[in-house]
Amino acid sequence: MAADSAPINLTHHFLIAMPGLNDELFGRSVVFMCEHSERGALGLVINKPSDILLPRLFEKVDLKLNREDLMDLPVFQGGPVQTERGFVLHEAVSGPEDTVYASTLTIPGGLEMTTSKDVLEAMSSGAGPRRVFVSLGYASWGQGQLESEIAENSWLTVPADVDLIFDVPVAERYERALALLGLHQAWRLSPDAGHA
């Protein structure tokens, strides 16, 4: 990155893969950025479900899911890093009646990402956050790496719409994320980067 470039912060943004990005995990992906700083970036792919449903994940950690609203929720492939570790993206704790979880990253914009088992235990007891997104693994970029990929025209960026994460059917998330930019047909995007 050039010394005179202003740093960008894409926390609480979506990265949307350009149509020309041919990668098994990242092709046609939408990544919710949980953290972005001068040290690097961390995000969760929100539109690549695994073949595991949430009740099965709970069984693997010796818990029983007692939330009817979550029984059909898929566990997502959040990225290629630490794919054996769970990440729960959920609405932020808002009041004293809400549980504060042991290992939680607060994300500006009203969300939190929890990696400790206590959030699963709360869901197991029928409580826990109302809206959740659960993934195994995450995506990360080292210092300056994401900025370079954006400059190479691998990603589009747009401020995140939380409803897209929790309420939009998985098969529609890529197109709906593009629509946040006013783009309604991915095939019209050029894979070539342009620089003035």
Long-range contacts (C-beta under 8 A, 24 or more apart in sequence): 1-144, 1-147, 1-148, 7-38, 8-36, 8-147, 9-36, 9-37, 10-36, 10-41, 10-146, 10-157, 11-35, 11-36, 11-107, 11-108, 11-109, 12-107, 12-108, 12-109, 12-111, 12-159, 12-160, 13-157, 13-158, 13-159, 13-160, 14-46, 14-157, 14-158, 14-159, 14-160, 14-161, 14-164, 14-177, 14-180, 15-43, 15-146, 15-155, 15-156, 15-157, 16-155, 16-156, 16-157, 16-158, 16-174, 16-177, 16-178, 16-181, 17-154, 17-155, 17-174, 18-153, 18-154, 18-155, 18-156, 18-189, 18-191, 19-186, 19-187, 19-189, 19-191, 20-153, 20-191, 21-154, 21-155, 25-77, 25-79, 25-80, 26-139, 28-174, 28-186, 29-174, 30-164, 30-173, 30-174, 30-177, 31-79, 31-139, 32-89, 32-160, 32-165, 33-160, 34-89, 34-105, 34-107, 34-111, 34-113, 34-138, 35-105, 35-107, 36-146, 38-143, 39-143, 40-140, 40-141, 40-142, 40-143, 40-145, 40-146, 41-140, 41-141, 41-145, 41-146, 42-138, 42-139, 42-140, 43-79, 43-138, 43-139, 43-140, 44-76, 44-78, 44-79, 44-87, 44-89, 44-113, 44-133, 44-135, 44-138, 44-139, 45-76, 45-77, 45-78, 45-79, 45-135, 45-139, 46-76, 46-133, 46-164, 46-165, 46-173, 47-76, 47-170, 47-173, 47-174, 48-76, 48-77, 49-74, 49-75, 49-76, 49-77, 49-170, 50-74, 50-75, 50-76, 50-77, 50-136, 52-136, 54-134, 57-86, 57-134, 57-136, 58-120, 58-123, 58-124, 61-86, 61-117, 61-120, 63-120, 63-121, 63-124, 64-124, 65-123, 65-124, 66-123, 66-124, 66-125, 66-126, 67-123, 67-126, 67-128, 70-123, 70-132, 73-132, 73-134, 74-170, 75-134, 75-135, 75-136, 76-133, 76-134, 76-135, 76-136, 77-135, 77-136, 77-137, 78-135, 78-136, 78-137, 78-138, 78-139, 79-135, 79-137, 79-138, 79-139, 79-140, 80-137, 80-139, 81-137, 81-138, 81-139, 81-140, 82-137, 82-138, 83-136, 83-137, 84-136, 84-137, 85-115, 85-136, 85-137, 86-115, 86-120, 86-134, 86-135, 86-136, 87-113, 87-114, 87-115, 87-134, 87-135, 87-136, 87-137, 87-138, 88-113, 88-114, 88-115, 88-119, 88-120, 88-129, 88-132, 88-133, 88-134, 89-113, 89-132, 89-133, 89-134, 89-135, 89-165, 90-114, 90-119, 90-128, 90-129, 90-130, 90-131, 90-132, 90-133, 91-129, 91-130, 91-131, 91-162, 99-127, 99-128, 109-160, 109-162, 110-162, 111-162, 131-166, 132-166, 133-165, 133-166, 151-193, 152-193, 153-191, 153-192, 153-193, 156-181, 156-183, 156-189
